Amino acid sequence: MLRTFRYSLLLILISGFLLISGFLADALAAPDKRVALVIGNATYAHITALNKPSYDARKMAEVLRSMQFDVMLVTDATKSQLEDLAQKFRAGLKGADVGFFFYSGHGFQTNRADQQHPVNHIVPVDFKVDDGNSLPATLALDVIIDALKREARVGFIFMDACRSDPQLTAASERLASGTRAVTIARGFSPINVASDRQPTARQKSAKGPAGLLIAYATDPGNVAFEGDKGQFSPFTGSLVKHLATPGLSAAEIMGRVSAEVSTETLGQQTPWNVSSLTAGTYRFVAAPPAPIASPSSATKSGAAPARNNLPPNVGVGVGGGL
């Protein structure tokens, strides 16, 4: 009896020591530097105005700030403002552990003979589709991708764009029949997230997930819906619901989002993502510590092991890992 009591007391002391050590390590460790740029474009002057991007952006900024992100939030950005924001974002990312970009608004891809790959475009509110030089009047998503690849250890891009617009469709037909060999296509094109540069010394020594994850509100070439219900679009509404869930990886979050959006839109819209090998394993909020076993349960033989109550990674197979 005395031996059992001593053994139980020893277990309690060891568990307490390990718990206190964990708390001290967390307290002494430098927190991640987290930087985010959030843009919501709704009040377009020359193409179809949208209803929800400003609400999407404000809610996303609120959730990110709750997760200790330094957030730049802008709604209804013009082309000059987009360029300025991209420069500020790159500067803010220097030395960042986590970079996060969110955009809600109009977007499209272009295919040109002189492009190495289709280019995805973020559309400012002063965009004029009838201008003879309309394509440079947008911000290429490549600018954001390059900043995240070069400056952050792990980066995330969430694009709630690709809303349908009849004027963009008409412009595509005009350009395709013209002499500039340009096609404006609805939706976004998939992007290779593999880096074409050598990692920095800091990235080589960093522990934990690295690389880039890009998530789209819908699959390549398709359009996203604003939705008839609620204040937010289907994609953003689901994303802000799950983003701060403790213990969920980015891949698991996207799995839940994809399933919910597909159900809400009756299968007409399925979010899609592509990521590097480890970016999808990143957890925005750490899992809560496991409860300390009581002495009585610790000494019982044949006790059933603790079960993992988190759902399986339903995100497996959504998008592709490169």
N, C-alpha and C positions, 0 to 999 in steps of 0.2 A: 504493500500500500504506500509506504514511504517512498519507495523507488518510483512508483507511478507518479506520485505528487511531484517529486524532483524533476522527473522527465517532462511533465506538463509545464512546470515553472520554467524549465530551460527553454522549451518551445516558445513560450510567451515572451521571454527576454530576447531571444534571437529574432522573433518576428518584429518586436518593437524596435530593436536596433536597426533592422533592415528598413523598416518604414521610415524611421527618423533619418537614416542615411540618405534615402531617396528624396525626402523633402529638402534636406540640406543641399544635395546635388542640384536639384531643380532651382533652388533659391540662388545658388552660386553661379550657375550656368548663365551665360549671356543669352538673353532672349533673341529669337530670330528677328532679323530685320525684314519686315513685311511691307511691301509697297504696292499700291493698287491705283489704277486709273480706270474710272467708271464714267461712261458716256451714254447719254440717252438723247437721241434726236427724234423729235416728233413734229414740230411746227415747220414743215417744209413749205417753201414759198412757191415752188414751181412744179413740184410733183405731189403725189397724194400725201396729205398730212396723216399722221398716225396718232392714236389716242393714248397708248400705254407706255411708250419708251421712257418718258420722264418719271413715271411712277416706278417702272422697273429699275431704273438707275438709282433713284433715291433709296428704295428698299435694299438694293444690293449694297450700296454704300453703308447703310445702317448695319447690316449683318457683318460686313467686313470690319467695320470699326469695333464691333463687339468682339472680334477675333484678333484685335491688336494690330490691324493694318493701318498704315499711314495712307489715307485715301484722298485722291484728287477726284472730285465729282464735278462734272460739267453737263448741262443739258442744253440742247439746241445749239450745237457748235457749228460755226461757219468753217470754211476751208482754212482760212488763216488761223483760226483758233485750234483746229485739229493739228496743224503743223506745229504750232507753239506747244500744245499739250504733248505731242510725241517727243519733242526735244526735252521738255521738263521731265517726262516720264523716264527717258533714258538716263538723264542726269540723276534722278532720284534712285534709280535702280543700282547705281554703283555700289558694290559691296553688299547687295541685298541677298538674303537667303531665299526669299520667296517673292516673285513678281506675279501680279495678277491684273489681267485686263478684261474688262467687261464692256460690251457694246450692245445697245438695243436701238434699232432703227432700220433704215433702208440699207441694203447692200446688194452687190452683184459681182459677177466675175466677168473678165474679158479674156478673149482669145485673139491674139495677134500673131502675124507671121514672124515678127521680130522678138517675141517673147519666148523665153526658154520653157515656160510653163504658164498655165492660166493664172491670172492675177485677180485676187479678191480685193474688193474696194469697199471702204467705209464712206458713206455718202453724207456730206455736210448738208445743213438745212438751206444753204444758198445755191445748191447744185442746180444747174440749168441743163437739162438733157438736150435741148435744141442747139446749144452752143456748138460751133464748129470744132472747138477744142475742148470737148466736155470731159474726156477721160482724165487729164491732169487736174481737173477740178475736184478730184476725190483724194482720199488718203489711202494708199495701198496698205493692206494688212501686213505685207512684208516688212514694212518699217517697224511695226510693233514686234513682229516675230524676231527680227534681227536684234532689237534692243534686249529682249528677254534672253535670247541665246547667248549674247555676249556679256551681259551684266549680272544676271541672276543665277543662283545655283539651280533652282527649279522654278519653272514658269508655267502659268496657266492663262489660257485665253478662252473666254466664253462669248460666243457670238449669237445673240438673239436677233438675227437679222433676216434677210431674204424675204421680206414681205412682198407680196405680189403688187405690181404697179403697172397699169396698162400703158402708161407713157414710156416706161423703160422697155416694155415689150415692143412698142412701135418703133422706138429708137433703134433697137436691135435689128429690126427688119430693114430700116433705112441704111444703117451702117453696113450690114452684110451685103446689100446690093450696090454699095458704093465702091470707091476705089481704094479705100484705106485698109481693106482686109481686116476689119475689126468686127467682132461679134460680142454684143452684150448678152450674156446668158443669165437666166434667173438662177438663184441659189448660189452657193459657194462651191469652189473646187477643193478637193482634198489636198492636203499639204504634207510634204515630207518633213517630219519633225527632227530627223537625224541631223546632227550638227556637222558642218563641213569644216570645222576648225578644231585645233587642238585645245583641250581643256586647260584652263589656267592652273597655276600651282595651288591656288585656294580651292578650286573645284576638285582637284585631284585629292586634296587632303580632307575635304568635307565628308562628313558622315551623313548617311541618310539618302533619301531619294534625290535624284538630279534629272535634268533634262526638261522636256516640254510636253504639255498636254494641251490640245486644242479641241474644244467642244463646240459643236454647231447645234442650233435649235432644231435642225432637220437634216436629213441625209443629203449628200451632194446632189446639186442640180434641182432640188425641190424647194418649195416655198414654205415659210412658217406662218402660222396663224396668230393673230392678236387675241383671239378668243372672245366669246360672248359673255363669259362669266367672270366675275371678280375684277379686282383692280389691276392685276398683273397679267402678262401673257402666260400661256400654259407653261412654256419652258422656264421663264424666270420665276413664276410662282412656285414651281416644283423645286427649282434649284435653291432658292432662299430657304425653303422648308427643310432641306436636308444638308445644306453646306456646313452648318455648325454642329451636326450631330456627333457627339463624342465617339471616337473609335472608328468611324467610317473612313475608308480610304477614298481618294478621288475617283478611282474606278468603281467602287461600290456606290458612291454618290451618283455617278452618271448612270449606273445600272438602274437605280431607283427612279431617277428622273426620266430616263428613256421609257421605262414601263408605264409610269404615270401619264406622261404626255401622250404616248401612243393610245392609251385607254381613253383619255379625255377627248382626243380628236378622232376617235373611232378608227384608228389606224392610218389616218391621213398624214400624220406627222410623227416621225420617229427621230429623236435626237441622236446624234452620231458623234463619235470622237476618235481621235488618233493620238497616241502618246508614245514617248520613248519608253525604254524597258522599265524604268523605275519610277517615273513621274506619277504614274497611276497609283503607286503604293503610298503616296504622301497622305498624311492625315492632318487636316486643318485644325482639328481639336483632338487632343490625345484621349485615349480610352481611360475611363476612371480606374483607379487602383483596385485590384482584386481584394475582396474582404479577407480579413485575417481569420483563419480557422480557429474555432474555440478549442480549448484543451480537450473537451469531451469528444468532439468530432475528430480531432487529430489522433486520438488514441484508439478509436474504434477501428477494428479490422474490417476489411471488405467494404469500406465506404465508397459510394459511387463517386467517380471523378466529377468535378464541376463542369457544367455544360456551357458551351458558348451560345448565348441567346441572340447574338447578332445574326441576321439573315445571311444566307450564302451570297457570294459575289455574283449577283445576277447581271453584273456588267460584263462578264466574260463573253466575248464574242460581239460586243457592241463596239463598232469602230474597228481599228486594227492597231496592233503594236508594231512599231517599226524599229 
